[in-house]
Amino acid sequence: MIETTSKYNNPIVLQRADPWVYKHTDGYYYFTGSVPGYQEIEVRRAKSLNDLENSEKATVWRAHAEGPQSQLIWAPEIHFVQGKWYIYFAAAPSSHPKNHIFQHRMFAIECGDENPLTGKWEEKGQVKTQQESFCLDATVFEHNDKLYYVWAQKEPAIPGNSNLYISEMENPWTLKGKQLLLTIPEYGWEKIGFLVNEGPAVIIRNNKVFITYSASATDGNYCMGLLWADADADLLDGYSWTKSKEPVFKSAPENGQFGPGHNSFTVSEDGKEDVLIYHARPYTEMDGDPLDNPDRHARAQVFTWDESGFPVFGKPIANNR
């Protein structure tokens, strides 16, 4: 049974799309997301999700004056991998699409200090895939002593804007070996406005590896899908993965929440509950490009698991602050 009220003050952070929360061993929740204007990466931290809105924060990286990391800094994620902090993000050389396609590539920065808000960040360069094309929304996860990278990328031979791929990593900024195509937009709910699979996030529970992702345009049609594989399966074998035919999280007009997606996962302050972090809009009518509208707010809600061990996200709950 999904609770209809929340112990979290939603939205937890205003005007932060693509929210990423990582709870570290020091008890802090580390938060980042797309900053309106798309010219910087901000990290904030707090001991509770409710405190993130007014917590300590720092700009840890700024866009270059020109070049491939100068425009449209999108969807940063902060991870602690192999004893260091890493932020993965996408950037472009221009704010204008070329041949109707944005020109983003994926990049990584590294911090070896204890506190990533005050530590020194070093650029590790572009995370290169086997194809030089539009790509973004990278996430990483460790499983069975291997480090994996999951991301969205445009494949010229496949109609649409982006598909999801997975690869093993040589180190936290370099891919190695086979790169597997995980999913393409194929169902109607993945192809509204744009043909999009993007924003992957991984949670490992109940002897399964689950990957949520987001689909369709970033307006009220944005929603979440689900992939899964057995935890002991070969994650680079396409036959290991199954895909839900229906979205698992979508707009709830009755609660005033539209276009939920680009999520991450964390746990409650006492460590006893799983928490979905996502963004949504409080309305659907917008002038111009939805990407230019800053009112995608970061939100948090507890979710549960069914008898088969699958996540039950319910519906986006109403604002309560």
ZANU-537122 format. One record per residue: x negated, y, z of N, C-alpha, C, O in turn; residue in three letters. Coordinates in steps of 0.2 Angstrom, whole numbers, plus 5000, padded with zeros to 4 digits. Layout:
BEGIN
XYZXYZXYZXYZALA ...
This chain:
BEGIN
499649945000500050005000499650065000499150075004MET 499750114995499350174995499650224999500250234999ILE 499250265003499550315007499750375003499350384998GLU 500250405005500550465001500250525004500350585000THR 499950525009499650585012498950575013498650515012THR 498550625014497850615014497550655020497750705022SER 496950625023496550655028496150705025495750735029LYS 496150715018495650755015496050815013496650815011TYR 495750875013496050945011495950945004495450975002ASN 496450925000496350934993496650994990497151024992ASN 496251024986495551004983495051014988495051054993PRO 494550964988493950974993493451024991493151054995ILE 493351034984492951094981493351124975493451084971VAL 493351184976493751224970493251234964492651244965LEU 493551224958493251244952492551204951492051234949GLN 492651134952492051094951492351034947492550984950ARG 492251034941492450974937491850924937491350934939ALA 492050864935491550804935491250794942490550794942ASP 491550794947491250794954490950724955491150674954PRO 490350734958489950674960489750684967489450734969TRP 489950624971489750624978489350564980489550514978VAL 488850574983488350524986488250524993488050574995TYR 488450474997488350475004487750445006487650385004LYS 487250485009486550455010486550425017486950435021HIS 485950395018485850365025485750415030485750395036THR 485650475028485650525034486250555036486350595040ASP 486850525033487550535035487850595032488350615033GLY 487450625027487650685023488050655017487750615014TYR 488550695015488850685008488450735004488550795005TYR 488150714998487850764993488350764987488550714985TYR 488450824986488950844980488650884975488250934976PHE 488850864969488650914963489250904958489650854958THR 489250944953489750944948489651004943489151034944GLY 490051004938489951054933490151124935490651134938SER 489651174935489751234938490051284932489751284926VAL 490551314933490851364927490351404925489951434928PRO 490351414918489751444915489251394912488951414907GLY 489151344915488751284913488051304912487751294906TYR 487751344917487051364916486651344922486051364922GLN 486851304926486451284932486751224935487251194934GLU 486351194940486451134943486451154951485951174953ILE 487051144954487051154961487151094965487551054963GLU 486851094971486951034975487151064982486951114984VAL 487651034985487851054992487950984996487950934994ARG 487950995003487950935007488350955013488351015016ARG 488650905016489050915023489150845026489050795022ALA 489250845032489350785036490150755035490250695036LYS 490550795032491250765030491450795023491150855021SER 491850765020492050785013492450845014492450895010LEU 492850855019493250915020492850985021493051035020ASN 492150975023491751025024491351045018490951095018ASP 491451015013490951025007491151095003490751125001LEU 491751115004491951185001491551235004491351285000GLU 491451235010491051295013490351275016490151305021ASN 490051225013489451195016488851225013488851275009SER 488251205016487651235013487551205006487751155004GLU 487251255002487251234995486651274992486351324995LYS 486351244986485751274983485851264976486051204973ALA 485551304972485451294965484751264964484251294965THR 484751204961484151164961483851164954483251154953VAL 484251194949483951194942484351244938484951244939TRP 484051274934484351324929484251304922483651284920ARG 484651324918484551304911484051344908483851404910ALA 483651324903483151354900483351414896483951414894HIS 482951464894483151514890483351494883483751534880ALA 482951444881483151424874482951344873482651324878GLU 483151314868482951244867483451194869484051214871GLY 483351134869483851084870484151074877484651044878PRO 483851114882484151114889484351184891484251214896GLN 484651224886484851294887485551304887485751364890SER 485951264885486751274885487151214887486951164887GLN 487751234890488251184891487951134896487951074894LEU 487751144902487451104907488051064910488451094914ILE 488151004908488750964910488650904914488150874914TRP 489150894919489250834923488550804926488350754925ALA 488250844930487650824934487850764939488450774942PRO 487450714940487550664945486950664950486350664947GLU 487050664956486450654961486450584963486950554966ILE 485850554963485750484965485050474969484650514968HIS 485050434974484450414977484150344975484550294977PHE 483650344971483450284968482650274969482250314968VAL 482550214972481850194973481450244977480850264975GLN 481750274982481450314987481450394985481150434988GLY 481750404979481750484977482450504975482850454973LYS 482550564975483150594972483150604964482550624962TRP 483650584961483650604954484350634952484850614955TYR 484350684948484950714945484950694937484450714934ILE 485450664935485550654928486050704925486650714929TYR 485950734920486450784917486350784909485950754906PHE 486850824906486850834899486750904897486950944901ALA 486350924892486250994890486250994882486150944879ALA 486351054880486351064872485951124870485851164875ALA 485651124864485351184862485751244860485551294859PRO 486451224859486851274857487551264860487751204862SER 487951314861488651304864489151294858489751284860SER 488851294852489351284847489251214844488651184843HIS 489851174842489751114839489451114832489451164829PRO 489151064830488851054823489150994820489150944822LYS 489451014814489950964811490450934815490650874815ASN 490750984819491250964824491050924830491450894833HIS 490450914831490150874837489650914841489250954838ILE 489750914847489250954852488650914851488550854849PHE 488050944853487350924852487050904858486450904859GLN 487450884863487150864870486650804869486750754865HIS 486150804874485750744875485650744883485850784886ARG 485450684885485350674892484650684895484150664892MET 484650714901484050724904484050704912484550694915PHE 483450704915483350684922482850734925482350754922ALA 483050744931482550784936482450744942482850704944ILE 481850754945481650714951481450754957481150804956GLU 481650734963481350764969481150714974481550664976CYS 480550714976480250674981480350694988480150654993GLY 480650754989480650774996481350745000481750724996ASP 481350755006481850725010482550765009483050725008GLU 482450825008483050865008483150895000482650934999ASN 483550864996483550894989483850964988483750994983PRO 484150994993484351064993483751104993483751164990LEU 483251094997482651134998481951104995481451144994THR 482051044992481451014989481251034982481651074979GLY 480751014980480451034973480750984968480650924969LYS 481051004963481250964957480850964951480551024949TRP 480650914949480250904943480650874937481050824938GLU 480550904931480850884925480550824922479950814922GLU 480950764921480650704919480850694911480650644908LYS 481150744908481250754901481950714899482350694903GLY 481950704892482550674890482550594891482050564890GLN 483150574893483250504893483450474887484050484885VAL 483050444883483150434876483450364875483250314878LYS 483950364871484250294869484050274862483550314859THR 484250224860484050194853484350234847484150224841GLN 484750284849485050324843485050394845485250414851GLN 484850434841484850514842485450544840485550564835GLU 485950544845486550574844486850604850486650594855SER 487450634849487850664855487850614861488150554859PHE 487650634867487750584872487750624879487550684879CYS 488050594884488150634890488450584895488550524894LEU 488550614902488850574907488550514909488850464910ASP 487850514910487550454912487650444920487650494924ALA 487650384922487650364929487150304929487050264924THR 486950294935486450234937486750194942487050214947VAL 486550124942486750084948486250024949485950004943PHE 486050004955485649944956486049884957486549884961GLU 485849834954486249764955485749704954485449704949HIS 485649664959485249604958484549624956484249594952ASN 484249674960483549694959483449724952482849734950ASP 483949744949483849784942484249854943484749864946LYS 483949894939484249964938484549974932484249964926LEU 485149994932485549994925485750074924485850114929TYR 485850084918486050154916486650144911486650104907TYR 487250184913487850184909487950254906487950304910VAL 488150254900488250324897488750324892488950274889TRP 488950384889489350394884488950424878488550464879ALA 489150394872488750414866489150414860489550364859GLN 489050454855489350454848488950404844488350404843LYS 489350364841489050314836489350334829489950324828GLU 488950354824489150384818489650334814490050354811PRO 489450264815489850214812490550204815490950164812ALA 490650224821491250214824491650274825491450324827ILE 492250274822492750344823492750364830492850324835PRO 492750424831492950454838492350494840491850504837GLY 492350514847491950564850491350524854490850544854ASN 491550474858491050444862491350374864491950364865SER 490850324865490950264867490450254873490050294875ASN 490550194877490150184883489650134881489850084878LEU 489050134884488450094883488150074890488250114895TYR 487850024890487450004896486749974894486649944889ILE 486249994898485549974897485249964904485349994909SER 484749914904484249914910483749964909483649994904GLU 483449984915482950044915482250014917482249974921MET 481750044914481050024915480850064922480550034926GLU 481150124922481050164928481650214928482050214923ASN 481750254933482350294934482450354928482950384928PRO 482050354923482150404918481950374911481950404906TRP 481850304911481650274904482050204904482150164908THR 482450194898482750134896482350084894481750104891LEU 482550024894482149964891482649914888483149904891LYS 482349884883482749824881483349834877483449884874GLY 483849784878484449794874484949844877484949854883LYS 485249874872485749924874486449904872486549894865GLN 486949884876487549854875488149904874488149944878LEU 488549904869489149934868489649904872489849844871LEU 489849944877490349914882491149924880491449874880LEU 491249984877491949994876492050054871491650104871THR 492450054866492650114862493350124863493750084866ILE 493550194861494250214862494650164857494650174851PRO 495150124860495550084855496250084857496650074852GLU 496450104863497150104865497450174864497050224864TYR 498050184863498350254862498250304867498050354866GLY 498150274874498050324879497350344879497150394883TRP 496850314875496150334875496050384869495450404868GLU 496550394865496450434859496950494858497050514852LYS 497150524864497550584863497150644863496750654868ILE 497150684858496750744857496150724854495950754849GLY 495750684857495050664855495050584857495350564861PHE 494650554853494450484854493850474859493350484857LEU 494050464865493450474870493450414875494050404878VAL 492850394876492750354882492150384885491550394882ASN 492150414892491650444895491650444902492050414905GLU 491150474906491250484913491250414917491650414921GLY 490750374915490850304919490550314926490150354928PRO 490850274931490650264938490750194940491150164938ALA 490250174944490150104946490350094953490050124957VAL 490750044954490850014961490749944961491149904957ILE 490449914966490349844966490649814973490449834978ILE 491149774972491549754977491849684975491949664969ARG 491949634980492349574979492049534974492449504969ASN 491349534973491049494969491149514961491149474957ASN 491249574960491349604954491049674953490949704958LYS 490849684947490549754945491149784941491349764936VAL 491349844944491849884941491649944938491149974941PHE 491849964932491650024929492250064927492650044923ILE 492350124931492950164929492650214923492050224923THR 493050234919492850284914493450334913494050314915TYR 493350384909493850434907494050434900493550414896SER 494650444898494850444891495250504889495550534893ALA 495250514882495650564879495450634881494850644884SER 495750684878495550754879495550774886495850744890ALA 495250834888495150854895495750894897495650934902THR 496350894894496950924896497350874901497050834904ASP 497950884901498350834905498350764903498650724906GLY 498150754897498050684894497550644897497450584896ASN 497050674900496450644903496650594908497150604912TYR 496350534908496550484912495950434913495450434910CYS 496050384917495550334919495650264917496250244918MET 495150234914495250164912494750124917494350144921GLY 494750054916494350014920494049954916494449924912LEU 493449944917493049884915492849844921492749864926LEU 492749774920492449734925492149674923492249644917TRP 491649654927491249594925491149554932491049584937ALA 491049484932490849454938490149474940489749494936ASP 490049484947489449504949488749464947488249494947ALA 488849404946488349354944488249344937487849304934ASP 488649384933488649374925488049414922487749464926ALA 487949404916487449444912487749514910488149514906ASP 487549564913487949624912487749654905488049704903LEU 487249624902487049654895487349604890487149604884LEU 487849564892488249514887488949544887489249544892ASP 489149564881489749594880490349554882490849574884GLY 490249484882490749434884490849434891491349404894TYR 490449464895490449464902491049514904491249514910SER 491149564900491649614902492349614900492449584894TRP 492749634904493549634902493749704903493449744908THR 494249724899494449794899495249794900495549764897LYS 495449844905496149854906496449884900496249924897SER 497049854898497449874893497849944894498049974890LYS 497849954901498250014903497850064907497350034910GLU 497950124907497550164912497650154919498250124921PRO 497250164923497250144930497350204935497550194941VAL 497350264932497450324936497650384930497250394926PHE 498150414931498350464926498750524930498850524936LYS 498950564925499350624928499950614932500250564931SER 500050654937500650644942501050714942500950744947ALA 501450724937501750784937502150804943502250854945PRO 502450744946502850754952502450784958502750804963GLU 501750774958501350794963500950854960500450884964ASN 501050884954500750944952500050934950499650974950GLY 499850874948499150854946499150824939499450784938GLN 498650854935498650834928497950824926497450854928PHE 497850774922497150754919496650734924496150754923GLY 496850684928496350664933495850624930495950584925PRO 495250624932494650584929493950604931493850644936GLY 493550584927492750594928492650584936492450634939HIS 492750524938492750514945492050484947491550474943ASN 491950484954491450444957491750414963492350424965SER 491350374967491550334972491150354978490550364978PHE 491450354984491050354990491450324996491950284994THR 491250325002491650295008491850345013491550405013VAL 492250335017492550375022491950395027491450355027SER 492050445031491550465036491450405041490850395043GLU 491950365043491750305047491550245043491350195046ASP 491450245036491250195032491750135031491550085028GLY 492350145034492850095033493250095027493650045026LYS 493350145024493750155018493450175012492950215012GLU 493650155006493350175000493750234997494350244998ASP 493350284995493650354993493550364985492950364983VAL 494050384982493950404975493850484975494250514978LEU 493350504972493250574970493350584963493150544959ILE 493750634961493950654954494150724954494150754959TYR 494250744947494450814946495150804943495350754940HIS 495550854944496250864941496350934940496050984944ALA 496850954936497051024935497751034938498150984939ARG 497951094941498551104944499151124939499751134941PRO 498951124933499451144928499251124921498651094920TYR 499651124916499451094909499451154904499151144899THR 499751214905499751264900499151304901499051334906GLU 498751304895498151344895498051384889498251354883MET 497751434889497551474883496851454881496351454885ASP 496751434874496051414872495851344874496251304875GLY 495251334873494951274874494951254882494751294886ASP 495251194883495251174891494651164894494551174900PRO 494051154890493451154893493151224896492751224900LEU 493451274893493251344895493651364902493551414905ASP 494151324903494551344909494251314915494151254916ASN 494151354921493751324926494151294932493951264937PRO 494851284931495251264936495351184936495951154937ASP 494851144935494751074937494451074944493851094944ARG 494851054948494551054955494350984958494750934956HIS 493850974962493650914965494150894970494350934974ALA 494250824970494750804975494550734978494150704975ARG 494850714983494650654986495250614989495750644992ALA 495350554988495850514991495650444992495350414988GLN 495850414998495750344999496150294994496650314993VAL 495750244993496150194989496050124992495650114996PHE 496450074989496450014992496249954987496149974981THR 496349894989496149834984496749784985497049774990TRP 496949754979497449704979497249634981496649634982ASP 497649594981497449524983496949494978496649444980GLU 496949514972496449484967495749524968495349504964SER 495749574972495049604973494949664968494449684967GLY 495549684965495449744961495649814964496149804968PHE 495349864962495549934965496249954963496549944958PRO 496649984968497250004967497250084969497150104975VAL 497250124964497150194965497750234966497750294969PHE 498350204964498950244965499050304961498850304955GLY 499250364963499350424959498950474962498850474969LYS 498750524958498450584962498950624966499550634965PRO 498750634972499150664977499250734977498850764974ILE 499750764980499850834979499350874983499050844988ALA 499250934981498750984985499050984993499650984994ASN 498650994997498851005004498451055008498351055014ASN 498151105004497851165007497951215002497651275003ARG 
